[in-house]
Amino acid sequence: MPEYLSKEEIRKWRSSLEKITLEEYAARLGKVIQEEKHDDSLVDSVMFRSLNSMSVESYIPRTEKIQTLAIKSFNKEKELTEKKEVKPAVKKSQPEKKPAVSAKKEVVKPQVKKSSNINYSFKKPLTAREQLVFDHFLENVNTIVYARDLAKILDLPRDYVYKYIKNLRSKLNEDILQNADNGGYLLKV
């Protein structure tokens, strides 16, 4: 019957500065490592049960929630841009003409929106979601608009709405989008 390493011998191996494996250490002593050793340690039993019960399929990391939000947001953005940019059908008999590429940079012309005899101009073009936010502000001129209302329109959590408000403010030429006194935002005329 083979003689197994004792706990004391294993402690000596761990504390030694010599770089050898436990198998080599046991062979040097003429002993064998016990394969399945039952340990009554609470930590070992909990870890063993949790590792055996956990499968790769059942484990869902917390980042998946963020990823699903990002994917949902991306799909919504894509859907909005497709609705806005409906392209007419091109006949197959006519080849598409590609514009010539020039080395000059194109100057972005600011957009001008007209609403009830008021002109709004922008430094840069608006994205589809920024356009939705701005349209909601135009529908509610001089009334308080809350982030929760914009979140419902954009189908996003409220925390994601503030970046669109910030971007909209930076793209507007005039300072007409202001914070309301009791929360929310006002588009002032």
C-alpha positions in Angstrom: 0.0 0.0 0.0 1.5 3.3 -1.0 2.3 5.9 1.6 0.7 9.3 1.0 2.1 12.7 1.8 0.9 14.1 5.1 -0.4 17.6 5.6 2.8 18.5 7.4 4.9 17.5 4.4 2.8 19.4 2.1 3.2 22.5 4.3 7.0 22.1 4.2 6.8 21.8 0.4 4.8 25.0 0.2 7.1 26.9 2.5 10.3 25.7 0.8 12.1 28.1 -1.6 12.9 25.2 -3.9 11.1 25.3 -7.3 9.8 21.8 -7.7 6.4 20.4 -8.2 4.5 18.5 -5.5 4.8 15.3 -7.5 8.6 15.7 -7.6 8.7 16.4 -3.9 6.6 13.3 -3.2 8.8 11.2 -5.4 11.9 12.5 -3.5 10.4 11.4 -0.2 9.2 8.1 -1.8 5.6 8.8 -1.3 2.5 9.3 -3.4 0.0 12.2 -3.6 -3.4 11.3 -2.6 -5.7 11.8 -5.6 -9.1 12.4 -4.1 -8.8 13.8 -0.7 -12.0 14.6 1.2 -11.8 18.0 2.8 -14.4 19.1 5.3 -13.5 22.8 4.7 -16.6 24.9 4.3 -15.0 27.0 1.6 -13.9 24.0 -0.4 -17.3 22.3 -0.3 -19.1 25.5 -1.3 -16.7 26.2 -4.2 -16.9 22.5 -5.3 -20.7 22.6 -5.4 -20.9 26.0 -7.1 -18.3 25.0 -9.8 -20.2 21.7 -10.5 -23.6 23.3 -10.6 -22.5 26.3 -12.7 -22.4 25.7 -16.4 -21.2 28.1 -19.1 -24.7 28.4 -20.5 -26.4 29.3 -17.2 -23.8 32.0 -16.3 -24.8 35.4 -17.6 -22.4 38.2 -16.8 -23.6 41.6 -15.7 -22.2 43.2 -18.8 -24.8 41.4 -20.9 -27.4 43.9 -19.7 -25.2 46.7 -20.9 -24.6 44.9 -24.2 -28.3 44.3 -24.8 -29.0 48.0 -24.1 -26.3 49.0 -26.5 -27.6 46.6 -29.2 -31.1 47.8 -28.6 -30.0 51.4 -28.9 -28.0 50.7 -32.0 -30.9 49.0 -33.7 -33.3 51.8 -32.8 -30.8 54.4 -34.2 -30.5 52.3 -37.4 -34.3 52.1 -37.7 -34.7 55.8 -37.2 -32.1 56.6 -39.9 -33.7 54.2 -42.3 -37.1 55.8 -41.8 -35.6 59.3 -42.4 -33.5 58.3 -45.4 -35.9 56.4 -47.7 -34.0 56.0 -50.9 -36.0 55.7 -54.2 -35.6 52.5 -56.2 -33.0 52.6 -58.9 -33.6 50.8 -62.2 -31.1 48.1 -63.0 -30.7 49.2 -66.6 -29.2 52.5 -65.5 -25.7 52.3 -63.9 -25.2 54.4 -60.8 -23.1 57.5 -61.2 -20.5 57.9 -58.5 -19.5 61.4 -57.6 -15.9 62.4 -58.3 -13.7 62.4 -55.3 -12.1 65.8 -54.7 -9.2 66.6 -52.5 -11.1 69.7 -51.1 -12.9 69.5 -47.8 -16.6 70.2 -48.1 -17.9 72.9 -45.9 -20.9 71.8 -43.8 -23.7 74.3 -44.3 -25.7 74.9 -41.2 -29.3 73.7 -41.2 -32.1 76.2 -40.8 -35.4 75.0 -39.4 -38.5 77.2 -39.6 -41.3 76.8 -37.1 -44.0 79.3 -36.5 -42.0 82.2 -38.1 -38.9 81.3 -36.0 -35.6 80.3 -37.6 -33.3 77.8 -35.8 -29.9 77.3 -37.3 -27.4 74.6 -36.4 -23.6 74.4 -36.6 -23.7 70.8 -37.6 -26.3 68.4 -39.0 -28.5 66.6 -36.4 -28.5 62.9 -36.0 -31.9 61.1 -36.2 -32.3 60.9 -32.4 -31.2 64.5 -32.0 -33.8 65.4 -34.6 -36.5 63.5 -32.6 -35.5 65.4 -29.4 -35.5 68.8 -31.2 -38.9 68.0 -32.8 -40.3 67.2 -29.4 -39.0 70.6 -28.1 -40.6 72.3 -31.1 -43.9 70.8 -30.3 -43.6 72.0 -26.7 -42.1 75.5 -27.2 -42.0 77.5 -24.0 -43.2 74.5 -21.9 -41.1 72.3 -19.7 -39.9 69.1 -21.2 -38.6 66.4 -18.8 -36.0 63.8 -19.5 -38.4 61.0 -18.8 -40.6 62.2 -21.7 -37.7 62.2 -24.0 -36.6 58.8 -22.8 -40.1 57.4 -23.8 -39.8 59.0 -27.2 -36.2 57.6 -27.8 -37.1 54.3 -26.1 -34.0 54.6 -23.9 -33.2 54.8 -20.2 -33.4 58.3 -18.8 -29.6 58.4 -18.2 -28.9 58.1 -22.0 -31.1 61.1 -22.9 -28.8 63.8 -21.4 -26.1 63.3 -24.1 -28.7 64.1 -26.8 -29.7 67.3 -25.0 -26.0 68.2 -24.6 -25.3 67.6 -28.3 -28.3 69.5 -29.3 -27.2 72.5 -27.3 -23.7 72.4 -28.8 -25.1 72.2 -32.3 -27.6 75.1 -31.9 -26.3 78.5 -32.9 -28.4 80.3 -30.4 -28.7 79.6 -26.7 -32.4 78.9 -26.7 -32.5 75.5 -25.0 -32.3 76.3 -21.3 -32.8 74.5 -18.0 -36.1 75.0 -16.3 -36.2 76.2 -12.7 -37.9 73.1 -11.3 -36.2 70.6 -13.5 -36.6 69.8 -17.2 -35.7 71.9 -20.2 -37.3 74.8 -22.1 -37.0 75.8 -25.7 -37.4 79.5 -25.5 -38.6 81.7 -28.3 
